[in-house]
Amino acid sequence: MKTFGLIGYRLGYSFSKGFFTDKFEKEGLTDYEYVNFELDSISEFPEIFKKNDHIAGLNCTIPYKQQIMSYLDEIDEEAKQVGAINTVKVIRTGEQVQLKGFNTDIYGFENSLMPMLTEKHKKALILGTGGASKAIKHILNKNGISYLSASIEEELADQEIRYEQIDESVLKEHLIIINATPLGTFPKVDTCPSIPYESITAEHVLFDLVYNPEQTLFLKKGHEQGAATKNGLEMLHLQAIKAWEIWNS
């Protein structure tokens, strides 16, 4: 049996578990399984390997994407730059086990967002400053797109503004708007980031990392203004496919 799995805190419904379980069934991989490993603390991480000697690869989600880094033997250079891990490759040499960390969110986000953009999309507004925004900022920098992040924190870092500072002039300048907050996620579907949606135009691109529901209130409001919109489902599919490639390389 080859075991793959997801490390997290309270996982509930897991996209990864559903995706890979379905993949294994469709491809006839009857000796493969995907398991959710719910950890109360990242300190429990090494125990997974003591109890399961056939782990072949792992995904990692919040709140452990940064904490897991100190438990790894090696970290991919791009993941190191982002400062977050969502994929762990298990390398076995005899009795020895080595763990290498990757961030496939980078691949998923870049290949989902970039095809939507044109020459006029040079500046982005990121809603949220949490862990999810790390891969976003990396990709925007990589592609020469400047950005501002909207923060609810008391102290603002560089390139950050408060939500109340977002007005028509900010939106006119930033034609890419990315929701990196959990606002709008099921079951709280009647919530969305507080921005002046009436200032959004057909030139805007709205990208939401949330994928449940398919159309969040954030995307609905953008669509009503004529903006191009996309949710986070394609990104999740792409990052999962990339993780599978890494595990099998």
Disulfide bonds with the S-S distance in Angstrom:
none
